[in-house]
Amino acid sequence: MGVTAAAYHGPGWRARPGRHEDDIAAGGNWAPFGVSRDFDRLTDVALHCPPAALLTAGEPDALQHLERLDHTALRRDMDALAEAYGTLGVTVHTLPAPEPPGSNPYRGANAMYARDLLWMTRAGAVIPRMASAVRAGEELQTLRLCARLGIPVARTVGADGVFEGADAHWLRSDLVAVGLGARTNESGARQIADEAGQQGARLLRLSVPTGVQHLLGVLQVLDADLLAARTSIMDQAEIRHLRELGFTVVDIPESEEVSTHLAFNFVTVAPRAVLMPTGSRATADLLSRHGVECVARVPIPELTKGAGGIACATGILARTPGGLR
Ligand SMILES: NC(=[NH2+])NCCC[C@H](N)C(=O)O
């Protein structure tokens, strides 16, 4: 009878060893992509430029853009960003094209802000549930990317939750900060807490100030225990709490370059090494006092018209411990 066959778990049956995270780290079945600290050296990112027709499919405000976007100009910004990553040794992957419009005619018109479209963990990608009707369905582009690269989906935010990738930061490998606001609600945060918990991390809930889209807009991770924050517009008790947890928080004051040129919207490419947009000199000077080096500057005049900068445009796929060179 079958009981002696491996197919029926007889002596020849070999149970799968280890944990999912170990499988991923080892490569083989899954791409060895993961993030457990947002200051580790960046190795892989996802970028995207939406098709021209989508950028003009409606009035800018209906698309959640600030001004009408020109495809050629946006392409130029995205190419400059990709080139900067290439120079830094970061591999650029392209997010697949959007699905044909389902119930949302604007689906994909904001997919250049790939940071919002996934949250990477050491157990794979968390597929968000975009908070606005305009961005609903962009999640499919992430799913396709994951399938293409062999990245497992750790979970998909569901039920009554909303969550966007830019609302989560790995502050430490056992501490995840989530921003609650218009883009992530309590149900979304609970689902992120659940996933983090399963990976041995706890959740720190922070509030996203009114007029700011995501946590990424007010808090950045620079190194182990080193953060940058727009402290003057944040909840003071939350800042105190971060400091009590052992973090040094660099205060970034409100200024023209922060509000208009999105100087705070930088990307940490390695411990104390950041990629910044052009027009961010004062912010770069502040960071340099803490030993943070701006390793390159990218001009993004068109990208900012869509209400996001280089950090919003960078889907974080993988980081690995170690410095830049
Ligand atoms: N992570 C970010 N801040 N992304 C910017 C997103 C901008 C986009 N127009 C939106 O409203 O969704």
The ligand as an SDF file (V2000), in Angstrom:
LIG
                    3D

 12 11  0  0  0  0  0  0  0  0999 V2000
    5.4790   58.4820   -1.1770 N   0  0  0  0  0  0  0  0  0  0  0  0
    4.9710   59.5540   -1.6970 C   0  0  0  0  0  0  0  0  0  0  0  0
    4.9670   60.6730   -1.0540 N   0  0  0  0  0  0  0  0  0  0  0  0
    4.4190   59.4950   -2.8550 N   0  0  0  0  0  0  0  0  0  0  0  0
    3.9200   60.5960   -3.5780 C   0  0  0  0  0  0  0  0  0  0  0  0
    2.6110   60.2380   -4.1710 C   0  0  0  0  0  0  0  0  0  0  0  0
    2.0500   61.3160   -5.0380 C   0  0  0  0  0  0  0  0  0  0  0  0
    0.8160   60.8980   -5.7500 C   0  0  0  0  0  0  0  0  0  0  0  0
    0.3670   61.9340   -6.6160 N   0  0  0  0  0  0  0  0  0  0  0  0
   -0.2730   60.5430   -4.7640 C   0  0  0  0  0  0  0  0  0  0  0  0
   -1.0380   61.4050   -4.3990 O   0  0  0  0  0  0  0  0  0  0  0  0
   -0.3990   59.4210   -4.3480 O   0  0  0  0  0  0  0  0  0  0  0  0
  1  2  1  0
  2  3  2  0
  2  4  1  0
  4  5  1  0
  5  6  1  0
  6  7  1  0
  7  8  1  0
  8  9  1  0
  8 10  1  0
 10 11  2  0
 10 12  1  0
M  CHG  1   3   1
M  END
$$$$
